[in-house]
């Protein structure tokens, strides 16, 4: 083993970060810290873990302060290249002990008693939870606390799973945990995200309350009239995304950032990116490559009214997050999406009731055609009935689409988006369908997996998230009606219809 320096303690100065100081002071069961990039969120969370390890009461058996923590990130690459890197900047191996890099990555810090001070035994387990199914990885953990790094990238189920595992270490024989709970840090997100709902609307209280802390933005948007006419860039003003910005003097962690950090950061970014990552505002930012790059919200979003003479087409996506899209294929072949029903963590029984209620209240007396994922024809192992049979018990007659092959569903929406009918797009959506609009605008996307040689690479299948289910429902809706058009070529002059081979095409042409 290489010779190491002797830990002499950590000097943590957050005097220029008042939000972080408040974050430290809180003993809430769950704490969230939101801010722009460069604000020191991750570093603060690393410091908080070790602060709590130091604050733990010693074991009555041997006088050692025992704690065990899980540090969670969404993917293994991000865990190793960002989260672990930040942790080791604060607590480097040559001082605090070697990291075990074989899964699960573990950093076990052991300091013996010295000069009358208690010893410390702090075990850190680094985990990547790429999928909601991975929550099961948490079931066997006995933890003091947990840190969820960039929590917006993880489902709330992960947070819920962690809240059940903290407070279990150390045991009563070692005095039990002095504090237990979950801390989170994140960049801002969209206003339909679970974090936004809890932080800005619900704010869970009581004995196990949730506290949320929001850091000042790294930049401020500047009104055009306040921008100097001569050489504004030389005076610290930044022009990007068609707007003017300036570094916020109240931004936290500025003293630890390189000169011109935010000026450099904003280069080449669009206005939504700047508002989210630099200004620290809740906003939607497209990540990865949109499933439907053909969608243009500015052109295709409008106010729509249903036509009683045209059938209502309903597309359904089943599962634990069922969703429905209500649309009409107008007489000129333009598609009008009129309404959406999006649920989370809801069983089929409740969803069917809501679907029937929406249909009766919004479209009474309309002819309806309901299309769903062919997987809904499989029998439920518990209730021994299919989703389509369950719908039938509610008086809803639905049919499976011809296929649930992703590329075909994607194309079912892309085809009318590419049409121009009477000078208007062949696909229009009511502006109140906010979740579907966000899905089409890039919320439903292919995750970036590599950047190199001047090219970006993306996964072959789209990322399943809170935006994917409503996007799939829209795909089934249009696929049910459009499939014949997609699978038939025009009849040649004097010939018979020819079957088109559309099930094997490049998604992006």
ZAVEXBA-599371 format. One record per residue (C-alpha): x, y, z. Coordinates in steps of 0.5 Angstrom, whole numbers, plus 500, padded with zeros to 3 digits. Example, Ala and Ser with C-alpha at 12.3 -4.5 7.8 and 13.67 -1.06 7.14 Angstrom:
# residues 2
525491516;527498514;
This chain:
# residues 509
500500500;503507498;504512504;499516505;498523509;495523515;488526515;488533519;481534518;477538513;476546512;470547509;468554508;461556505;461563507;460565500;454560499;448562504;443557501;448551502;449554509;442553510;442546507;447544512;443547518;436543516;435536520;429535515;428527513;429529506;433535503;433538496;438543493;437546487;441551483;445552476;451549474;457551477;454553484;457547488;451543489;455536489;461538493;456541498;453534499;459530499;461535505;454534508;455526508;462527512;459532517;454528519;459522519;463526524;456529528;454521529;454519536;460514538;458507539;457505547;461499545;468501542;467509542;467509534;462513530;459508525;455511519;454508512;451511506;449510499;451515493;446514487;446516480;442515474;448511470;455508471;458512466;456519470;457515477;464514475;466520471;462526475;459523482;465519484;470524481;467530486;467525492;475524491;476531490;474532497;476526500;482523496;484516496;492518498;489521505;482518506;484510504;483506497;477506493;474499492;472499484;469493483;462493484;459496488;464501488;466503495;470508499;471505507;474511511;476508518;480513522;482511529;481515536;486520537;487525542;481524546;477524539;472518537;474514531;470514525;468508521;464511515;462506509;460509502;457505497;456508490;450505486;447507479;440506478;439506471;431503471;426504476;426496476;433497479;430500486;430492488;438493489;436498495;432492498;438489502;441496504;442498511;443505511;444511515;443516510;443517502;445522497;442522490;446526485;442530480;436527482;431530476;434524472;431519477;424516478;421518485;421511486;428511487;427516493;421512496;426506496;431510499;427513505;425506507;432504507;435509511;436510519;437502519;445503521;448503526;444498530;442500537;447496540;452501537;447507539;443508533;443513527;444521530;441523524;438519518;435521511;436523504;439529501;438530493;442535489;439537482;439542476;432545475;427541471;420542467;414544471;411537471;417533474;416530481;421534484;417541482;411538485;414536491;418543492;413548489;406545491;406540496;412540501;411534505;411536513;411533519;416529523;419527517;418533513;422535506;426541506;428544499;433550498;434554491;440557490;441564486;442563478;449564475;446569470;441574470;437576464;438583462;433588458;435590452;434597454;440596460;445594455;450599453;450601446;458601446;462594447;457591451;461584451;467588454;463590460;461583462;454582458;453576454;449575448;447568447;440565445;437572442;438575449;443579453;445576460;450578465;453574471;449574477;454577483;449573488;451567485;454562490;461559489;463564484;470565488;471557486;470558479;475560473;474567471;469568465;466561467;459563465;461567459;464561457;459556459;453560455;457559448;453556443;447554447;440556446;435560451;432554454;439551456;441558459;435559463;435552466;443550467;445557468;440562470;437556474;430557472;425551472;424550464;424544459;430543455;431537450;435532452;438527447;435526440;428527439;423521437;420526433;424531430;419533425;415536430;414544431;410546437;410553434;407551428;403545430;400548437;393551436;386552439;382546437;375544437;372537436;367536430;361532432;361529425;368526426;369520430;374520436;380516435;383514442;390511443;392507449;398505452;398500458;402499464;403502471;403509467;397508463;396514458;390516453;390521447;384523444;384525436;380526430;382525423;379530419;375530413;381533409;386528413;389533418;390530424;387534430;389532437;384534442;385532449;390527453;389523459;396522463;396518469;402515474;402509478;395508477;392501476;388499470;381499473;382507476;384508469;378505465;374509470;377516468;377514461;370513460;369519464;373524460;370521454;362522456;364529459;368531453;365528447;358525449;355522443;361522439;363515435;369512438;375508435;379506441;386503439;391500444;398496445;397489442;401487448;394489452;392482449;396478454;392476460;394479467;397473471;393475477;386477474;387472468;384478464;387482458;387489458;382489452;377485456;378489462;376495458;370492455;367491462;367498462;363499456;369501452;371497445;378497444;382494438;390492438;394496433;397491427;404492431;407495437;414495433;417502435;419505428;412503425;409507431;414513430;412513423;405514424;406520427;411523423;407522416;402527418;407532421;410532414;404533410;402540408;394541407;391547405;397551407;397548414;401542418;397535417;398534424;395539429;395539437;391543442;395547446;392544453;395538451;402540455;404533456;404530449;407537447;413536451;414529449;414531442;418536443;424532445;422529452;421523449;428522446;434517444;439518450;446520447;451515449;458518445;461524442;467523438;470524431;465530430;459526431;454524436;451517437;445515440;441509443;437505438;431505443;428511446;429513453;423510457;421516462;415520464;414523457;414516453;408513455;403519452;408519446;407512445;399513446;399518440;403513436;398507437;392512436;395514429;397508427;390504428;388509423;394510418;397503418;393501411;396508408;403506411;403499409;400500402;403503396;399507391;396502385;400502379;396504373;393498370;396494376;394491382;396494389;403493392;405491399;410496402;415494406;415500411;417495417;424496416;426503415;431508418;428512423;431518421;431517414;
